[in-house]
Amino acid sequence: MSLALDHLVIAVADLDKALADYTELGFTVIRGGEHANGITHNVLVVLQDGAYLELIAWKRPDPGNRWSDIFHGVGEGFVDYALLPDDIAAVVARAQARGLDIASPEPGGRNRPDGERLDWQTARSPRPDVPFLCGDVTPRRLRVQEGEIRRHPNGVTGVAKLTVAVKDLEQSLKRNAALLGTGEVPIRQESVGGTPAQTASFTLANGTIVTLASPTASEGALAATLASRGEGPFAAVFAAGGGAPRELDPALTHGARLTIA
């Protein structure tokens, strides 16, 4: 599989507070800058495995933008995740040939606080149970910086697991398989966030295990999150060299369910 986890997107109300809170949690946080649309800006937590967390805030609402609508409708927390293609146009063409309704790549960019301009292309399906693609036009090291900023006092090195809430597991599996080019994936029954669910998992190129989870009952956190925020990331587990799992304070994570293990 040629697609790796690129980043997780977490909507926050106050970027300065998010920076301070994630620093308190033991992450090294850097300012990302302002997006080309002039509406959003972000701070980043870059991990040793090359993935990162994007904490994004709005300067004003952006009606019709799904992330903005989720944040301004129900508040802080996960809104999306992205995969990194080696060739975004080729990945999109293959996914379209497999039947996925994913749009052709569109340009995007951001101005870093140091004046560096970054450019990329994204490609999205209208279905929120499918991740979007983010491919660099300028060198990726400008967007995803390297060096000591990838070291974190809490020991986190990467994203080991990501759970994604979906409505219809079989249909979501088909759409994700069309994007990833994977074969048949077994379906299991288990509890996710206190909710009985059907689940299926696949492993990305960087080793992150992504689990699609569809509730089979209305109780528990998974069902509640799906009802309020819609389909998309539900929880993530960071790799940190072993030890007992430690769930991070949601008041400091700004609503994102994050665990260090």
N, C-alpha and C positions, 0 to 999 in steps of 0.2 A: 504494500500500500504506500503510495507516494505522498499522501497528505498527512501532515503533522498538525498538532494543536498550535495555533498561532497566539490567540489571546482570548481571555474571558472579559466580558464587558459588564461592569457594575455601575448602575446609576446612583449618583449621590446628590444631595441637596447643596452641600457646602464643600467646595474643593479643598479649602484650607483645613477644615475640620477633618475631612477624610484623610488628608496627608498626615495630620497629627495623630489620628487614631490608628492608622495602619503602622505608623512608626512606633507607637506604643505597643502594638502587637508583635513587634520585633522584625518588621520588614524594612528594607531600605527602599525609600520612596523618592522618585524624582519627578520634577515637573515636565509634562509633555509639551504643553503649549496650547495654542488655539487652532482649531480646525479651519479649513478654508472657507467654510460657510459662515464663519463669524458668530455662530450660535452656540457652539459647544467648545469646551476646553477640558483638559484632562491632566491627571497625574498617573504615573506608571510604577508598577512593581515588576521588574524584569528578573526572571528566574534563570538558574544555571542551565536548565534544559532548553533554553531558547524561547519558551513561552512567556507570557506576561499577563498581568492583570491591568486592565484599563479602568480607572475610576473616572467617570465622565459626568460633567455637570453642564446644565443649560443656563445661558445668560437670559434667555427668554423662551417661552414655549414654541414648539415647532409642530403645529397641528398637522396630522396626517403622517408624521414620522412615527413609526411603531414604537421606537425606544422612548421618544418624548411622550407619546400617549400613555405608555405604561407608567412611566415615572410620574407624570402629572396627574394620572388617574389613581394610582394605588401606592406610589411612593418608592423609596429606595430599594435596591436589591438587584439581582441578576436581570439582564435584559437580553443577552445574546452571547454567542461565542463564534470564533472564526477559526478556519483552517488555513494552513499555508500551502499553496500550490507551487510546484517547481515551474510550471508554465500555465498561467491562469487561463489563457485562451484555449489551450489544448484540453485542460481539465474540464472547462465548460462545454466544449464541443463534444467530448466523450460522454459527459453526463446528459447532455441534450439528446445524444444518439440513443442513450439508454432509457429515455422517456421522462427525464426530470424537467420540470418547468422552471429552469433557472435562466435568468436574463444574461445577456452578454455583459462583459466587464465595463464598468464605468470608472472615470477618474476620480481620485480623491487626494487630499493632501493636508498637511499641517505645518505650521511655522513653530519651530522650537524656540524656547526663550533665548537661546544663544544666537538666534538669527538664521540657523540652518533651516532650509526648506526641504520638506520631505514630500515625495509623491508616490502614490500607489494606485492600484486598481482593485475594485471590489466587484463581486458578482453574487447575486442573491436570488434565492427562490422566494416566491410570495408565501411559502409555507414556513411558519416559525419553528417547526420541529426539525428543520434542516439548517445546519450552520451556514454562514456565508463564507466566501473565499476572500482572502486579502493577500494580494501579490504585489511585491515591491517593484517600483520603477527606478527610484533612487536606491543606492545600496541599503540592504536591510539593516546593517550595523548603525545607520543613521536613525532608523525608526526604533530598532530594538538594540539599545546600546550595550556595549560589552565592558568587561573589566570588573572592578571591585563593586560596582553597583549591583552586580548579580549575587553578591554574598549578603546573607541576611542573619542577624543576630539570633533569630529563632531557629536557624538550621535548615530552613526550607530550601530545597533544591529544584523542585519541579511540581507539576500537577500529575499525581498518580492516577486519580480517578475523577470522572465527571459524570454526574447523573443528570439526565435530561427528561423533564416531564413531557409526556405526549398523550394525546387523546386516544388514538387508535394505533396500537403497537404494530399490527401487521402492515398497515399502510405506511407508517413512519419507517419501518424497516425497508420497505420497497424504495422509498424516496432516498433514504440514506445510502442504501446499496447502490442506487443509480449514481449517486455522487461519488462514492468511494470505490466502486467497482468490486465490491465484496460478494462472496457467494452466500449460501444459506447460513443463517445464524439461529441456533436453538433458542426457544422461548422457555423461560422459567417462571415459577410462581414464588414470590417472596414478599416480605414486608419492607417497604421503603418509606422512611419518615413516619412510621406508625400507620401506614396505609397498605392494605393488601394490594399487590400489583402483579401484573405480567411484566417481565423484563427480558431484555436481550442486550448482549454486549459485543463490542468489537474493539480492537486495539489499533490506535493510530500509529503512524510511522515513528513518532518519538517515544512510544511506549505508553502513552496515556490510554487508559481503559475508559471508553464511553459506554454508559449503560442507558438505554432508552427504557423508561418506566411508565406504564399506563395503569392508573388506579382501577381496581375492580370493586371498590367500595368508596363510600363518600366520607369516611372518617379519616383523620390523620393529616399530617403536614403536607404530604405530596398532593392529596386531593384538594386541600385548601389552597395551595399555591397554584395549582392548575386552574382552579376556579377563579382566582383573583387576578393572576398575572398572565394566564395563558400558557401556551407551550413554550419551552425553552429551558435553560439551565436551572436545575433545582438545588444541587449541592456539589461541592468539590472537595477532594481530599488531597492535601499536599504531601509529597514525599519529604522526609526529614531525617532519614537514617534509622528508622525504627523507633521503638518505644511505644508506650501506651498512647492510643489516639486521644487527642485533646481538641474538643470542639471550641472554637473561638467565640467570644462574646458577640452576639449579633448587633448589640448597640455600637460596638467598635468596628464591625465589618460593614455597617450600614445596610443591614438586612440580608446580606449574603450568607448562606449556610456553608461555613468553611471549617475544615478539620485538618489538624496537623498530625501525621502518623509517622 
